[in-house]
């Protein structure tokens, strides 16, 4: 197959997500993939000397996780000015999608974004190419400019109605997609997966990481990785730990990643003199993530319970935590509870500050209990290998292409 992918996130800079695993594994299976992406962090990365308009860039044979040369990333020009950045997506991404339809001649198009997915859905229909919308998040709620979110929602509704097929990553997102106009008879769930060879708890004990950060054997390490959103609950947890650090001398908070809350976390670290207790590593290479998880005792997802964007999602990191045989303490969010239920490796809380109580006042303070809960999580996710999910994804795409061919006979 020739597959064109469009998204409004940075394929190269951001850590691997659903699309990276599926597309690179399809590349290993002989399919040819081209990705149109977007430099989503341009405001953060922009230097005073940078030109306002960035040039078109092509990254041939780009690989992030697996050893494939069949993925080419194309980054259209971008006008790096507020509001005009969205207009540049409309203009330059439309131009690039038309170019790829003409030159690459994709047999199917898969969309992950808002604006460029909508454009791709319309151009695909015009060119008689099946379009798959992969609804992996309620993206319109993440639009930085709040006054644009309703517009983003309406664009997404239009794309869902326009799609040949809709894929989601969990039950709650499927319900949301259907409510927004997706045809329930043309939908499937392909859940988040795990690279079980990479996240192998037997190979990554994390001893070197613990030694590096002077973590003792009797310390309990709480671990979080990913983009540090302000609503992730990490600031509240860090303040609670800082205010009571003498009460919790053997608890350490290890946070891997960068984002909106990083500077605030640094200030909290300094204010409460927590350099050894609040460990901020910044963004790290994907290759050492298993060692970092392996260095922990308990993994956490203490996000705000009422945060809209968190209601329906099931982050891939939960599967990776569980594959590493780590118990998870997570806010009881609808999507997560619907996916994992009870007693499957997750202990639920209602607010971030409760993490410390769960660790110190329940049986989870016992290392044996930590292992027991972690084993339950591993048992729940060990069949979610990305390679198995890729074959399922491949079958759906090939079926849609075949439908088009049969209609033309």
C-alpha positions as CSV (number, residue, x, y, z in Angstrom):
1,X,0.0,0.0,0.0
2,X,0.9,3.6,-0.5
3,X,-0.3,5.5,2.6
4,X,-0.4,9.2,3.1
5,X,-0.6,10.4,6.7
6,X,-1.5,14.0,7.8
7,X,-1.2,15.3,11.4
8,X,-0.7,18.5,13.2
9,X,2.0,17.4,15.6
10,X,5.7,17.1,15.3
11,X,6.5,13.6,14.0
12,X,10.2,14.0,14.7
13,X,10.5,15.8,18.0
14,X,7.6,14.3,19.9
15,X,8.0,10.9,21.6
16,X,6.4,7.9,19.8
17,X,2.7,7.7,19.7
18,X,0.1,5.4,18.1
19,X,0.9,6.6,14.6
20,X,4.6,6.1,14.9
21,X,4.3,2.5,15.9
22,X,1.7,1.6,13.4
23,X,3.2,3.4,10.4
24,X,6.8,2.2,11.0
25,X,5.7,-1.4,11.5
26,X,3.7,-1.1,8.3
27,X,6.9,0.1,6.7
28,X,8.6,-3.0,7.9
29,X,5.8,-5.0,6.2
30,X,6.7,-3.4,2.9
31,X,4.2,-0.6,2.7
32,X,5.3,2.9,1.6
33,X,4.3,5.8,3.9
34,X,4.5,9.6,3.6
35,X,3.7,11.8,6.5
36,X,2.8,15.5,6.4
37,X,3.5,16.9,9.8
38,X,3.5,20.2,11.6
39,X,6.1,21.9,13.9
40,X,3.6,22.2,16.8
41,X,6.2,23.6,19.2
42,X,7.3,26.5,17.0
43,X,6.5,29.1,19.6
44,X,8.7,27.4,22.1
45,X,11.6,26.6,19.7
46,X,11.5,29.9,17.8
47,X,14.8,31.9,18.0
48,X,15.0,35.7,17.3
49,X,17.2,35.0,14.3
50,X,14.7,32.5,12.7
51,X,12.9,33.7,9.6
52,X,9.1,34.2,9.9
53,X,8.5,31.7,7.2
54,X,10.2,28.3,7.5
55,X,10.9,26.4,4.3
56,X,9.5,23.1,3.2
57,X,11.5,20.2,4.5
58,X,11.7,16.5,3.6
59,X,13.1,13.8,5.9
60,X,13.5,10.6,3.8
61,X,13.7,7.2,5.4
62,X,13.0,8.7,8.9
63,X,12.7,6.1,11.7
64,X,11.9,6.7,15.3
65,X,11.3,3.3,16.8
66,X,11.8,0.5,14.3
67,X,14.5,-0.1,11.6
68,X,12.5,0.9,8.5
69,X,13.4,3.2,5.7
70,X,9.8,3.3,4.2
71,X,8.6,6.4,6.1
72,X,9.2,9.8,4.6
73,X,8.3,12.9,6.6
74,X,7.3,16.1,4.8
75,X,7.0,19.4,6.6
76,X,5.3,22.1,4.6
77,X,6.3,25.8,5.0
78,X,5.0,27.5,8.2
79,X,4.4,31.2,8.9
80,X,5.6,31.5,12.5
81,X,3.2,34.2,13.7
82,X,0.1,33.7,15.9
83,X,-3.1,33.1,14.0
84,X,-1.2,33.2,10.7
85,X,0.2,29.8,11.6
86,X,-3.3,28.4,11.2
87,X,-3.8,30.1,7.8
88,X,-0.5,28.7,6.7
89,X,-1.8,25.2,7.5
90,X,-4.9,25.9,5.4
91,X,-2.7,27.1,2.5
92,X,0.5,25.1,2.6
93,X,-0.9,21.8,3.8
94,X,-3.7,21.9,1.2
95,X,-1.0,22.5,-1.4
96,X,1.2,19.7,-0.1
97,X,-1.7,17.2,0.1
98,X,-2.7,18.0,-3.5
99,X,1.0,17.5,-4.5
100,X,1.2,14.1,-2.8
101,X,-2.1,12.9,-4.3
102,X,-0.7,13.9,-7.7
103,X,2.9,12.6,-7.3
104,X,2.8,9.9,-4.7
105,X,-0.7,8.7,-5.7
106,X,-1.6,7.2,-2.3
107,X,-4.1,4.4,-2.1
108,X,-5.4,5.6,1.2
109,X,-5.1,8.7,3.4
110,X,-5.1,8.6,7.2
111,X,-5.7,11.8,9.2
112,X,-4.8,12.6,12.9
113,X,-5.2,16.3,13.1
114,X,-8.0,18.9,12.8
115,X,-7.4,21.4,10.0
116,X,-5.2,19.3,7.6
117,X,-7.3,16.2,8.3
118,X,-10.4,18.1,7.2
119,X,-8.7,19.3,4.1
120,X,-7.4,15.7,3.4
121,X,-10.9,14.2,3.8
122,X,-12.3,16.5,1.2
123,X,-9.5,16.1,-1.3
124,X,-9.6,12.3,-0.8
125,X,-13.3,12.2,-1.6
126,X,-12.7,14.3,-4.7
127,X,-9.9,11.9,-5.8
128,X,-11.9,8.8,-4.9
129,X,-9.3,7.8,-2.3
130,X,-10.6,6.2,1.0
131,X,-10.0,8.5,4.0
132,X,-9.5,7.1,7.6
133,X,-9.8,9.5,10.5
134,X,-7.9,8.2,13.5
135,X,-9.6,9.9,16.5
136,X,-6.9,9.5,19.1
137,X,-7.8,12.5,21.3
138,X,-10.3,15.3,21.7
139,X,-7.9,17.6,19.9
140,X,-10.1,20.6,19.7
141,X,-9.9,20.9,23.5
142,X,-6.1,21.3,23.2
143,X,-6.2,24.3,20.9
144,X,-4.2,27.0,22.8
145,X,-6.6,29.8,21.8
146,X,-9.8,28.9,23.7
147,X,-12.0,31.0,21.4
148,X,-11.0,28.7,18.5
149,X,-12.1,25.5,20.3
150,X,-15.7,25.5,19.2
151,X,-14.6,26.1,15.6
152,X,-12.1,23.2,16.0
153,X,-15.0,21.0,17.3
154,X,-17.2,21.9,14.3
155,X,-14.3,21.1,11.8
156,X,-13.8,17.8,13.6
157,X,-17.5,16.9,13.3
158,X,-17.3,17.6,9.6
159,X,-14.3,15.4,9.2
160,X,-15.9,12.6,11.1
161,X,-19.0,12.7,8.8
162,X,-16.7,12.9,5.7
163,X,-14.6,9.9,6.6
164,X,-14.7,6.5,4.9
165,X,-13.9,5.0,8.2
166,X,-13.1,6.1,11.8
167,X,-10.7,4.5,14.2
168,X,-10.4,5.3,17.9
169,X,-8.1,4.0,20.7
170,X,-10.7,3.3,23.4
171,X,-14.4,2.8,24.1
172,X,-15.0,6.3,25.5
173,X,-13.5,8.0,22.4
174,X,-15.7,5.8,20.2
175,X,-18.7,7.0,22.0
176,X,-17.5,10.6,21.6
177,X,-16.8,10.1,17.9
178,X,-20.3,8.7,17.3
179,X,-21.9,11.6,19.3
180,X,-20.0,14.0,17.0
181,X,-21.3,12.4,13.8
182,X,-19.2,9.4,13.0
183,X,-21.0,6.5,11.4
184,X,-21.1,3.8,14.1
185,X,-21.2,1.1,11.4
186,X,-17.9,2.3,10.0
187,X,-15.9,2.4,13.1
188,X,-13.4,0.2,15.0
189,X,-11.2,0.4,18.1
190,X,-7.5,-0.3,17.8
191,X,-6.3,0.3,21.3
192,X,-2.9,1.5,22.4
193,X,-0.2,-1.0,22.3
194,X,3.2,-1.8,23.6
195,X,6.6,-2.6,22.1
196,X,7.1,-5.6,24.4
197,X,10.7,-6.1,23.2
198,X,11.6,-2.6,24.2
199,X,9.6,-2.5,27.4
200,X,10.8,-5.7,28.9
201,X,10.9,-5.5,32.7
202,X,13.3,-8.4,32.9
203,X,16.0,-6.4,31.1
204,X,15.5,-3.0,32.6
205,X,15.9,-3.1,36.4
206,X,16.9,0.6,36.5
207,X,19.8,0.0,39.0
208,X,22.1,2.4,37.2
209,X,19.5,5.1,37.1
210,X,18.8,4.7,40.8
211,X,22.5,4.9,41.6
212,X,22.9,8.0,39.3
213,X,20.2,9.9,41.3
214,X,21.4,8.6,44.7
215,X,18.2,6.6,45.2
216,X,18.4,4.2,48.1
217,X,17.0,0.7,48.2
218,X,14.3,1.6,50.7
219,X,13.2,4.7,48.8
220,X,9.9,4.6,47.0
221,X,10.2,6.3,43.6
222,X,7.0,7.7,42.0
223,X,7.4,8.1,38.2
224,X,5.8,10.2,35.6
225,X,6.8,10.7,31.9
226,X,5.3,12.7,29.1
227,X,4.4,16.2,28.2
228,X,4.0,18.3,31.4
229,X,0.6,19.8,31.0
230,X,-0.5,22.3,33.7
231,X,-3.5,20.0,34.4
232,X,-1.3,16.9,34.9
233,X,-1.5,17.3,38.7
234,X,2.3,17.2,39.1
235,X,2.6,20.7,40.6
236,X,0.0,20.0,43.3
237,X,1.7,16.7,44.1
238,X,5.2,18.3,44.2
239,X,3.9,21.0,46.6
240,X,2.3,18.5,48.9
241,X,5.6,16.5,49.0
242,X,7.6,19.7,49.5
243,X,5.4,20.9,52.4
244,X,5.7,17.4,54.1
245,X,9.1,16.2,52.9
246,X,10.1,15.4,56.5
247,X,7.0,13.2,56.8
248,X,7.8,11.4,53.5
249,X,11.7,11.2,53.6
250,X,11.9,8.1,51.5
251,X,9.5,9.1,48.8
252,X,11.1,10.5,45.6
253,X,9.2,12.0,42.6
254,X,11.0,11.3,39.3
255,X,9.5,13.3,36.4
256,X,10.7,12.8,32.8
257,X,9.6,15.2,30.1
258,X,9.1,18.9,29.4
259,X,6.2,21.2,28.7
260,X,4.0,23.9,30.2
261,X,4.5,22.9,33.9
262,X,8.3,22.4,33.8
263,X,9.3,25.9,35.0
264,X,6.8,25.9,37.8
265,X,8.1,22.5,38.9
266,X,11.6,23.9,39.0
267,X,10.5,26.8,41.2
268,X,8.7,24.3,43.5
269,X,11.9,22.2,43.6
270,X,13.9,25.3,44.6
271,X,11.4,26.7,47.0
272,X,11.2,23.6,49.1
273,X,14.8,22.6,48.6
274,X,13.9,19.3,47.0
275,X,16.7,18.7,44.6
276,X,17.2,15.1,45.7
277,X,13.5,14.4,46.3
278,X,12.0,16.0,43.2
279,X,14.0,14.8,40.2
280,X,13.4,16.6,36.9
281,X,15.2,15.0,34.0
282,X,13.7,17.0,31.1
283,X,13.0,15.2,27.9
284,X,14.9,11.9,27.4
285,X,15.6,9.6,24.5
286,X,13.0,6.9,23.8
287,X,15.8,4.3,24.1
288,X,16.4,4.9,27.8
289,X,12.7,5.2,28.9
290,X,12.5,1.5,30.0
291,X,15.5,2.0,32.3
292,X,13.9,5.1,33.8
293,X,10.6,3.3,34.4
294,X,12.6,0.4,35.7
295,X,14.1,2.7,38.3
296,X,10.7,3.4,39.8
297,X,8.5,1.6,42.2
298,X,5.1,3.2,41.3
299,X,4.0,5.0,38.2
300,X,1.5,7.9,38.4
301,X,-1.1,9.7,36.3
302,X,-2.5,12.3,38.8
303,X,-4.3,14.5,36.3
304,X,-7.2,16.8,37.3
305,X,-10.4,14.8,37.5
306,X,-12.5,17.6,35.9
307,X,-10.1,18.4,33.0
308,X,-12.2,18.0,29.8
309,X,-9.3,16.8,27.6
310,X,-8.6,13.9,30.0
311,X,-12.1,12.5,30.2
312,X,-11.9,10.1,27.3
313,X,-8.3,9.3,26.7
314,X,-6.2,6.3,27.7
315,X,-2.5,7.4,27.4
316,X,-0.1,4.9,25.9
317,X,2.2,5.5,28.8
318,X,-0.2,3.4,31.0
319,X,0.4,0.3,28.9
320,X,4.1,0.9,29.0
321,X,4.1,1.3,32.8
322,X,2.2,-1.9,33.1
323,X,4.5,-3.8,30.6
324,X,7.3,-2.9,33.0
325,X,5.3,-4.6,35.8
326,X,4.8,-1.3,37.7
327,X,1.6,-0.6,39.6
328,X,-0.1,2.7,38.6
329,X,-1.8,5.3,40.7
330,X,-4.1,7.3,38.5
331,X,-7.0,9.7,38.8
332,X,-10.3,7.9,38.2
333,X,-11.0,9.3,34.8
334,X,-13.9,7.8,32.7
335,X,-11.8,6.6,29.8
336,X,-9.2,4.9,32.0
337,X,-11.7,3.2,34.3
338,X,-13.8,2.0,31.3
339,X,-10.7,0.5,29.7
340,X,-9.0,-1.1,32.7
341,X,-11.7,-1.5,35.3
342,X,-10.8,-2.4,38.8
343,X,-8.0,-4.6,40.2
344,X,-6.0,-4.7,36.9
345,X,-2.9,-2.9,38.0
346,X,-4.4,0.6,38.7
347,X,-5.2,2.1,42.0
348,X,-7.5,5.1,41.6
349,X,-7.5,8.5,43.3
350,X,-9.7,11.6,43.1
351,X,-7.0,14.3,43.3
352,X,-3.2,14.5,42.9
353,X,-2.4,15.0,46.6
354,X,-3.9,11.6,47.4
355,X,-0.9,9.8,45.7
356,X,1.2,10.2,48.9
357,X,-1.6,8.8,51.1
358,X,-2.0,5.8,48.9
359,X,1.7,5.0,49.0
360,X,2.1,5.5,52.7
361,X,-1.2,4.5,54.3
362,X,-2.2,1.5,52.3
363,X,-0.6,-1.9,51.6
364,X,1.2,-0.3,48.6
365,X,3.9,0.8,51.0
366,X,5.0,-2.8,51.1
367,X,7.3,-3.8,48.3
368,X,5.6,-7.2,48.0
369,X,2.3,-5.5,47.4
370,X,3.9,-3.3,44.8
371,X,5.0,-6.4,42.9
372,X,1.6,-8.0,43.3
373,X,-0.3,-5.0,41.8
374,X,2.3,-4.6,39.1
375,X,1.9,-8.2,38.1
376,X,-1.8,-7.8,37.7
377,X,-1.2,-4.9,35.3
378,X,1.3,-6.8,33.3
379,X,-1.2,-9.7,32.9
380,X,-3.8,-7.3,31.7
381,X,-1.7,-5.7,28.9
382,X,0.7,-8.4,27.8
383,X,-1.4,-9.2,24.7
384,X,-1.4,-5.6,23.4
385,X,1.7,-6.0,21.3
386,X,2.1,-3.3,18.5
387,X,2.8,-6.0,15.9
388,X,-0.5,-7.7,16.5
389,X,-2.4,-4.4,16.4
390,X,-0.5,-3.4,13.2
391,X,-1.9,-6.5,11.4
392,X,-5.4,-5.5,12.5
393,X,-4.8,-2.0,11.2
394,X,-3.4,-3.2,7.9
395,X,-6.4,-5.4,7.4
396,X,-8.8,-2.5,7.8
397,X,-6.8,-0.3,5.4
398,X,-6.6,-3.0,2.7
399,X,-10.3,-3.7,3.1
400,X,-11.2,0.0,2.4
401,X,-8.9,0.0,-0.7
402,X,-10.5,-3.2,-2.0
403,X,-14.0,-1.6,-1.5
404,X,-13.0,1.3,-3.8
405,X,-11.5,-1.1,-6.4
406,X,-14.7,-3.2,-6.5
407,X,-16.9,-0.2,-6.9
408,X,-14.9,0.8,-9.9
409,X,-15.4,-2.6,-11.6
